[in-house]
C-alpha cells in the first residue's frame, strides 16, 4: 500500500506547525481505495476523506490524486 505524507503547514485548531498531509492507496482485485488525512502531531486535530472505486460515480472527485484539504497532488 503506497503511502505518501508531507508537512501541510499550520494546524487550523492550535496553529502549530505540526500538521501533516497523508495519502494512502490500496488495491485488491477490482477495488481501489484512495484516502487523505490531515493530522496535527501537537493537538491531535484530524480530518479524513476516502474514496472507493465501488462508490457511485457522483461521489467521486474528478481526480483522487489531489488532496481535498490542501490541494497537493501525488503520483498514482
PDB file as gemmi writes it, atoms N, CA and C in Angstrom:
CRYST1    1.000    1.000    1.000  90.00  90.00  90.00 P 1                      
ATOM      1  N   UNK A   1       0.846  -1.172   0.000  1.00  0.00           N  
ATOM      2  CA  UNK A   1       0.000   0.000   0.000  1.00  0.00           C  
ATOM      3  C   UNK A   1       0.890   1.234   0.000  1.00  0.00           C  
ATOM      4  N   UNK A   2       0.949   1.961  -1.125  1.00  0.00           N  
ATOM      5  CA  UNK A   2       1.759   3.167  -1.158  1.00  0.00           C  
ATOM      6  C   UNK A   2       1.224   4.239  -0.216  1.00  0.00           C  
ATOM      7  N   UNK A   3       2.118   4.836   0.521  1.00  0.00           N  
ATOM      8  CA  UNK A   3       1.762   5.939   1.419  1.00  0.00           C  
ATOM      9  C   UNK A   3       2.667   7.110   1.121  1.00  0.00           C  
ATOM     10  N   UNK A   4       2.129   8.275   1.229  1.00  0.00           N  
ATOM     11  CA  UNK A   4       2.884   9.481   0.942  1.00  0.00           C  
ATOM     12  C   UNK A   4       2.438  10.531   1.943  1.00  0.00           C  
ATOM     13  N   UNK A   5       3.367  11.079   2.736  1.00  0.00           N  
ATOM     14  CA  UNK A   5       2.977  12.160   3.624  1.00  0.00           C  
ATOM     15  C   UNK A   5       4.010  13.269   3.640  1.00  0.00           C  
ATOM     16  N   UNK A   6       3.493  14.483   3.806  1.00  0.00           N  
ATOM     17  CA  UNK A   6       4.319  15.691   3.798  1.00  0.00           C  
ATOM     18  C   UNK A   6       3.775  16.683   4.805  1.00  0.00           C  
ATOM     19  N   UNK A   7       4.603  17.645   5.147  1.00  0.00           N  
ATOM     20  CA  UNK A   7       4.163  18.723   6.012  1.00  0.00           C  
ATOM     21  C   UNK A   7       3.090  19.528   5.273  1.00  0.00           C  
ATOM     22  N   UNK A   8       2.037  19.880   6.012  1.00  0.00           N  
ATOM     23  CA  UNK A   8       0.928  20.617   5.397  1.00  0.00           C  
ATOM     24  C   UNK A   8       0.762  22.010   5.985  1.00  0.00           C  
ATOM     25  N   UNK A   9       1.721  22.441   6.780  1.00  0.00           N  
ATOM     26  CA  UNK A   9       1.652  23.799   7.307  1.00  0.00           C  
ATOM     27  C   UNK A   9       1.107  23.889   8.712  1.00  0.00           C  
ATOM     28  N   UNK A  10       0.264  24.886   8.929  1.00  0.00           N  
ATOM     29  CA  UNK A  10      -0.228  25.233  10.255  1.00  0.00           C  
ATOM     30  C   UNK A  10      -1.561  24.562  10.553  1.00  0.00           C  
ATOM     31  N   UNK A  11      -1.698  24.045  11.765  1.00  0.00           N  
ATOM     32  CA  UNK A  11      -2.931  23.408  12.206  1.00  0.00           C  
ATOM     33  C   UNK A  11      -4.027  24.469  12.360  1.00  0.00           C  
ATOM     34  N   UNK A  12      -5.224  24.223  11.818  1.00  0.00           N  
ATOM     35  CA  UNK A  12      -6.303  25.197  11.962  1.00  0.00           C  
ATOM     36  C   UNK A  12      -6.880  25.270  13.370  1.00  0.00           C  
ATOM     37  N   UNK A  13      -6.587  24.260  14.203  1.00  0.00           N  
ATOM     38  CA  UNK A  13      -7.124  24.244  15.564  1.00  0.00           C  
ATOM     39  C   UNK A  13      -6.176  24.913  16.566  1.00  0.00           C  
ATOM     40  N   UNK A  14      -4.882  24.539  16.532  1.00  0.00           N  
ATOM     41  CA  UNK A  14      -3.951  25.048  17.558  1.00  0.00           C  
ATOM     42  C   UNK A  14      -2.849  25.948  17.000  1.00  0.00           C  
ATOM     43  N   UNK A  15      -2.824  26.138  15.674  1.00  0.00           N  
ATOM     44  CA  UNK A  15      -1.840  26.976  14.992  1.00  0.00           C  
ATOM     45  C   UNK A  15      -0.402  26.468  15.075  1.00  0.00           C  
ATOM     46  N   UNK A  16      -0.201  25.211  15.470  1.00  0.00           N  
ATOM     47  CA  UNK A  16       1.144  24.626  15.496  1.00  0.00           C  
ATOM     48  C   UNK A  16       1.563  24.281  14.067  1.00  0.00           C  
ATOM     49  N   UNK A  17       2.854  24.153  13.858  1.00  0.00           N  
ATOM     50  CA  UNK A  17       3.387  23.818  12.535  1.00  0.00           C  
ATOM     51  C   UNK A  17       3.456  22.308  12.314  1.00  0.00           C  
ATOM     52  N   UNK A  18       2.788  21.512  13.153  1.00  0.00           N  
ATOM     53  CA  UNK A  18       2.893  20.061  13.078  1.00  0.00           C  
ATOM     54  C   UNK A  18       1.851  19.369  12.224  1.00  0.00           C  
ATOM     55  N   UNK A  19       1.158  20.070  11.335  1.00  0.00           N  
ATOM     56  CA  UNK A  19       0.125  19.457  10.509  1.00  0.00           C  
ATOM     57  C   UNK A  19       0.764  18.676   9.361  1.00  0.00           C  
ATOM     58  N   UNK A  20       0.328  17.423   9.165  1.00  0.00           N  
ATOM     59  CA  UNK A  20       0.825  16.621   8.053  1.00  0.00           C  
ATOM     60  C   UNK A  20      -0.324  16.214   7.144  1.00  0.00           C  
ATOM     61  N   UNK A  21       0.011  16.022   5.887  1.00  0.00           N  
ATOM     62  CA  UNK A  21      -0.931  15.552   4.874  1.00  0.00           C  
ATOM     63  C   UNK A  21      -0.471  14.159   4.468  1.00  0.00           C  
ATOM     64  N   UNK A  22      -1.358  13.173   4.611  1.00  0.00           N  
ATOM     65  CA  UNK A  22      -1.009  11.794   4.277  1.00  0.00           C  
ATOM     66  C   UNK A  22      -1.968  11.255   3.223  1.00  0.00           C  
ATOM     67  N   UNK A  23      -1.382  10.569   2.248  1.00  0.00           N  
ATOM     68  CA  UNK A  23      -2.153   9.916   1.194  1.00  0.00           C  
ATOM     69  C   UNK A  23      -1.892   8.414   1.268  1.00  0.00           C  
ATOM     70  N   UNK A  24      -2.957   7.614   1.172  1.00  0.00           N  
ATOM     71  CA  UNK A  24      -2.853   6.154   1.138  1.00  0.00           C  
ATOM     72  C   UNK A  24      -3.603   5.636  -0.079  1.00  0.00           C  
ATOM     73  N   UNK A  25      -3.045   4.594  -0.687  1.00  0.00           N  
ATOM     74  CA  UNK A  25      -3.693   3.946  -1.829  1.00  0.00           C  
ATOM     75  C   UNK A  25      -3.658   2.445  -1.595  1.00  0.00           C  
ATOM     76  N   UNK A  26      -4.801   1.792  -1.826  1.00  0.00           N  
ATOM     77  CA  UNK A  26      -4.928   0.356  -1.610  1.00  0.00           C  
ATOM     78  C   UNK A  26      -5.669  -0.251  -2.791  1.00  0.00           C  
ATOM     79  N   UNK A  27      -5.181  -1.373  -3.289  1.00  0.00           N  
ATOM     80  CA  UNK A  27      -5.855  -2.094  -4.372  1.00  0.00           C  
ATOM     81  C   UNK A  27      -5.938  -3.571  -4.028  1.00  0.00           C  
ATOM     82  N   UNK A  28      -7.098  -4.151  -4.268  1.00  0.00           N  
ATOM     83  CA  UNK A  28      -7.275  -5.592  -4.146  1.00  0.00           C  
ATOM     84  C   UNK A  28      -8.326  -5.997  -5.165  1.00  0.00           C  
ATOM     85  N   UNK A  29      -7.927  -6.892  -6.062  1.00  0.00           N  
ATOM     86  CA  UNK A  29      -8.787  -7.301  -7.162  1.00  0.00           C  
ATOM     87  C   UNK A  29      -9.251  -6.055  -7.911  1.00  0.00           C  
ATOM     88  N   UNK A  30     -10.556  -5.808  -7.944  1.00  0.00           N  
ATOM     89  CA  UNK A  30     -11.052  -4.640  -8.683  1.00  0.00           C  
ATOM     90  C   UNK A  30     -11.354  -3.440  -7.796  1.00  0.00           C  
ATOM     91  N   UNK A  31     -11.115  -3.570  -6.503  1.00  0.00           N  
ATOM     92  CA  UNK A  31     -11.393  -2.476  -5.567  1.00  0.00           C  
ATOM     93  C   UNK A  31     -10.150  -1.616  -5.375  1.00  0.00           C  
ATOM     94  N   UNK A  32     -10.325  -0.309  -5.496  1.00  0.00           N  
ATOM     95  CA  UNK A  32      -9.266   0.662  -5.194  1.00  0.00           C  
ATOM     96  C   UNK A  32      -9.800   1.618  -4.135  1.00  0.00           C  
ATOM     97  N   UNK A  33      -8.967   1.910  -3.143  1.00  0.00           N  
ATOM     98  CA  UNK A  33      -9.324   2.882  -2.109  1.00  0.00           C  
ATOM     99  C   UNK A  33      -8.214   3.924  -2.057  1.00  0.00           C  
ATOM    100  N   UNK A  34      -8.595   5.182  -2.153  1.00  0.00           N  
ATOM    101  CA  UNK A  34      -7.668   6.303  -2.011  1.00  0.00           C  
ATOM    102  C   UNK A  34      -8.147   7.117  -0.822  1.00  0.00           C  
ATOM    103  N   UNK A  35      -7.229   7.408   0.112  1.00  0.00           N  
ATOM    104  CA  UNK A  35      -7.645   8.178   1.288  1.00  0.00           C  
ATOM    105  C   UNK A  35      -6.648   9.293   1.581  1.00  0.00           C  
ATOM    106  N   UNK A  36      -7.187  10.348   2.166  1.00  0.00           N  
ATOM    107  CA  UNK A  36      -6.406  11.525   2.557  1.00  0.00           C  
ATOM    108  C   UNK A  36      -6.640  11.807   4.030  1.00  0.00           C  
ATOM    109  N   UNK A  37      -5.574  12.234   4.707  1.00  0.00           N  
ATOM    110  CA  UNK A  37      -5.681  12.593   6.124  1.00  0.00           C  
ATOM    111  C   UNK A  37      -4.814  13.812   6.401  1.00  0.00           C  
ATOM    112  N   UNK A  38      -5.382  14.787   7.092  1.00  0.00           N  
ATOM    113  CA  UNK A  38      -4.616  15.898   7.657  1.00  0.00           C  
ATOM    114  C   UNK A  38      -4.651  15.695   9.162  1.00  0.00           C  
ATOM    115  N   UNK A  39      -3.478  15.695   9.794  1.00  0.00           N  
ATOM    116  CA  UNK A  39      -3.401  15.428  11.231  1.00  0.00           C  
ATOM    117  C   UNK A  39      -2.327  16.297  11.867  1.00  0.00           C  
ATOM    118  N   UNK A  40      -2.642  16.794  13.064  1.00  0.00           N  
ATOM    119  CA  UNK A  40      -1.700  17.613  13.822  1.00  0.00           C  
ATOM    120  C   UNK A  40      -1.020  16.748  14.879  1.00  0.00           C  
ATOM    121  N   UNK A  41       0.289  16.756  14.872  1.00  0.00           N  
ATOM    122  CA  UNK A  41       1.064  15.989  15.845  1.00  0.00           C  
ATOM    123  C   UNK A  41       0.989  16.606  17.241  1.00  0.00           C  
ATOM    124  N   UNK A  42       0.654  17.900  17.327  1.00  0.00           N  
ATOM    125  CA  UNK A  42       0.622  18.572  18.620  1.00  0.00           C  
ATOM    126  C   UNK A  42      -0.710  18.397  19.359  1.00  0.00           C  
ATOM    127  N   UNK A  43      -1.830  18.666  18.687  1.00  0.00           N  
ATOM    128  CA  UNK A  43      -3.119  18.646  19.394  1.00  0.00           C  
ATOM    129  C   UNK A  43      -4.017  17.467  19.002  1.00  0.00           C  
ATOM    130  N   UNK A  44      -3.637  16.711  17.966  1.00  0.00           N  
ATOM    131  CA  UNK A  44      -4.434  15.566  17.548  1.00  0.00           C  
ATOM    132  C   UNK A  44      -5.552  15.889  16.571  1.00  0.00           C  
ATOM    133  N   UNK A  45      -5.687  17.142  16.164  1.00  0.00           N  
ATOM    134  CA  UNK A  45      -6.688  17.518  15.161  1.00  0.00           C  
ATOM    135  C   UNK A  45      -6.540  16.588  13.961  1.00  0.00           C  
ATOM    136  N   UNK A  46      -7.684  16.149  13.396  1.00  0.00           N  
ATOM    137  CA  UNK A  46      -7.632  15.194  12.296  1.00  0.00           C  
ATOM    138  C   UNK A  46      -8.829  15.355  11.362  1.00  0.00           C  
ATOM    139  N   UNK A  47      -8.556  15.343  10.065  1.00  0.00           N  
ATOM    140  CA  UNK A  47      -9.593  15.333   9.027  1.00  0.00           C  
ATOM    141  C   UNK A  47      -9.254  14.193   8.082  1.00  0.00           C  
ATOM    142  N   UNK A  48     -10.245  13.406   7.680  1.00  0.00           N  
ATOM    143  CA  UNK A  48     -10.001  12.313   6.746  1.00  0.00           C  
ATOM    144  C   UNK A  48     -11.087  12.270   5.677  1.00  0.00           C  
ATOM    145  N   UNK A  49     -10.686  11.837   4.501  1.00  0.00           N  
ATOM    146  CA  UNK A  49     -11.600  11.617   3.391  1.00  0.00           C  
ATOM    147  C   UNK A  49     -11.101  10.408   2.619  1.00  0.00           C  
ATOM    148  N   UNK A  50     -12.024   9.516   2.260  1.00  0.00           N  
ATOM    149  CA  UNK A  50     -11.651   8.343   1.484  1.00  0.00           C  
ATOM    150  C   UNK A  50     -12.570   8.161   0.294  1.00  0.00           C  
ATOM    151  N   UNK A  51     -12.029   7.582  -0.755  1.00  0.00           N  
ATOM    152  CA  UNK A  51     -12.780   7.318  -1.971  1.00  0.00           C  
ATOM    153  C   UNK A  51     -12.608   5.857  -2.348  1.00  0.00           C  
ATOM    154  N   UNK A  52     -13.707   5.174  -2.623  1.00  0.00           N  
ATOM    155  CA  UNK A  52     -13.695   3.768  -3.035  1.00  0.00           C  
ATOM    156  C   UNK A  52     -14.144   3.674  -4.488  1.00  0.00           C  
ATOM    157  N   UNK A  53     -13.489   2.824  -5.240  1.00  0.00           N  
ATOM    158  CA  UNK A  53     -13.850   2.674  -6.652  1.00  0.00           C  
ATOM    159  C   UNK A  53     -15.248   2.104  -6.839  1.00  0.00           C  
ATOM    160  N   UNK A  54     -15.795   1.448  -5.810  1.00  0.00           N  
ATOM    161  CA  UNK A  54     -17.149   0.894  -5.940  1.00  0.00           C  
ATOM    162  C   UNK A  54     -18.233   1.848  -5.425  1.00  0.00           C  
ATOM    163  N   UNK A  55     -17.850   3.076  -5.048  1.00  0.00           N  
ATOM    164  CA  UNK A  55     -18.833   4.098  -4.694  1.00  0.00           C  
ATOM    165  C   UNK A  55     -19.467   4.653  -5.972  1.00  0.00           C  
ATOM    166  N   UNK A  56     -20.678   5.213  -5.873  1.00  0.00           N  
ATOM    167  CA  UNK A  56     -21.297   5.821  -7.055  1.00  0.00           C  
ATOM    168  C   UNK A  56     -20.407   6.918  -7.653  1.00  0.00           C  
ATOM    169  N   UNK A  57     -20.430   7.034  -8.949  1.00  0.00           N  
ATOM    170  CA  UNK A  57     -19.573   7.986  -9.665  1.00  0.00           C  
ATOM    171  C   UNK A  57     -19.766   9.425  -9.184  1.00  0.00           C  
ATOM    172  N   UNK A  58     -20.993   9.797  -8.815  1.00  0.00           N  
ATOM    173  CA  UNK A  58     -21.230  11.180  -8.380  1.00  0.00           C  
ATOM    174  C   UNK A  58     -20.570  11.503  -7.040  1.00  0.00           C  
ATOM    175  N   UNK A  59     -20.151  10.485  -6.280  1.00  0.00           N  
ATOM    176  CA  UNK A  59     -19.448  10.717  -5.017  1.00  0.00           C  
ATOM    177  C   UNK A  59     -17.937  10.794  -5.199  1.00  0.00           C  
ATOM    178  N   UNK A  60     -17.461  10.493  -6.399  1.00  0.00           N  
ATOM    179  CA  UNK A  60     -16.029  10.507  -6.689  1.00  0.00           C  
ATOM    180  C   UNK A  60     -15.587  11.908  -7.111  1.00  0.00           C  
ATOM    181  N   UNK A  61     -14.425  12.347  -6.662  1.00  0.00           N  
ATOM    182  CA  UNK A  61     -13.910  13.619  -7.175  1.00  0.00           C  
ATOM    183  C   UNK A  61     -13.396  13.415  -8.597  1.00  0.00           C  
ATOM    184  N   UNK A  62     -13.156  14.489  -9.276  1.00  0.00           N  
ATOM    185  CA  UNK A  62     -12.632  14.392 -10.633  1.00  0.00           C  
ATOM    186  C   UNK A  62     -11.253  13.738 -10.639  1.00  0.00           C  
ATOM    187  N   UNK A  63     -10.448  14.004  -9.605  1.00  0.00           N  
ATOM    188  CA  UNK A  63      -9.089  13.457  -9.535  1.00  0.00           C  
ATOM    189  C   UNK A  63      -8.769  13.079  -8.085  1.00  0.00           C  
ATOM    190  N   UNK A  64      -8.684  11.788  -7.773  1.00  0.00           N  
ATOM    191  CA  UNK A  64      -8.423  11.333  -6.402  1.00  0.00           C  
ATOM    192  C   UNK A  64      -6.978  11.568  -5.980  1.00  0.00           C  
ATOM    193  N   UNK A  65      -6.108  11.962  -6.913  1.00  0.00           N  
ATOM    194  CA  UNK A  65      -4.710  12.208  -6.571  1.00  0.00           C  
ATOM    195  C   UNK A  65      -4.474  13.617  -6.034  1.00  0.00           C  
ATOM    196  N   UNK A  66      -5.541  14.395  -5.852  1.00  0.00           N  
ATOM    197  CA  UNK A  66      -5.439  15.755  -5.314  1.00  0.00           C  
ATOM    198  C   UNK A  66      -6.083  15.795  -3.936  1.00  0.00           C  
ATOM    199  N   UNK A  67      -5.338  16.272  -2.939  1.00  0.00           N  
ATOM    200  CA  UNK A  67      -5.839  16.347  -1.568  1.00  0.00           C  
ATOM    201  C   UNK A  67      -7.018  17.328  -1.489  1.00  0.00           C  
ATOM    202  N   UNK A  68      -8.136  16.896  -0.881  1.00  0.00           N  
ATOM    203  CA  UNK A  68      -9.288  17.794  -0.760  1.00  0.00           C  
ATOM    204  C   UNK A  68      -9.084  18.915   0.256  1.00  0.00           C  
ATOM    205  N   UNK A  69      -8.015  18.833   1.056  1.00  0.00           N  
ATOM    206  CA  UNK A  69      -7.771  19.839   2.096  1.00  0.00           C  
ATOM    207  C   UNK A  69      -6.742  20.890   1.684  1.00  0.00           C  
ATOM    208  N   UNK A  70      -5.631  20.455   1.090  1.00  0.00           N  
ATOM    209  CA  UNK A  70      -4.582  21.421   0.759  1.00  0.00           C  
ATOM    210  C   UNK A  70      -4.271  21.502  -0.730  1.00  0.00           C  
ATOM    211  N   UNK A  71      -4.839  20.604  -1.530  1.00  0.00           N  
ATOM    212  CA  UNK A  71      -4.668  20.670  -2.964  1.00  0.00           C  
ATOM    213  C   UNK A  71      -3.383  20.058  -3.509  1.00  0.00           C  
ATOM    214  N   UNK A  72      -2.574  19.438  -2.654  1.00  0.00           N  
ATOM    215  CA  UNK A  72      -1.345  18.841  -3.186  1.00  0.00           C  
ATOM    216  C   UNK A  72      -1.704  17.609  -3.999  1.00  0.00           C  
ATOM    217  N   UNK A  73      -0.842  17.293  -4.955  1.00  0.00           N  
ATOM    218  CA  UNK A  73      -1.072  16.175  -5.873  1.00  0.00           C  
ATOM    219  C   UNK A  73       0.005  15.114  -5.659  1.00  0.00           C  
ATOM    220  N   UNK A  74      -0.402  13.849  -5.720  1.00  0.00           N  
ATOM    221  CA  UNK A  74       0.549  12.736  -5.662  1.00  0.00           C  
ATOM    222  C   UNK A  74       0.499  11.983  -6.979  1.00  0.00           C  
ATOM    223  N   UNK A  75       1.576  11.306  -7.293  1.00  0.00           N  
ATOM    224  CA  UNK A  75       1.621  10.472  -8.498  1.00  0.00           C  
ATOM    225  C   UNK A  75       1.028   9.111  -8.147  1.00  0.00           C  
ATOM    226  N   UNK A  76       0.044   8.702  -8.894  1.00  0.00           N  
ATOM    227  CA  UNK A  76      -0.594   7.388  -8.643  1.00  0.00           C  
ATOM    228  C   UNK A  76      -0.062   6.398  -9.649  1.00  0.00           C  
TER     229      UNK A  76                                                      
END                                                                             
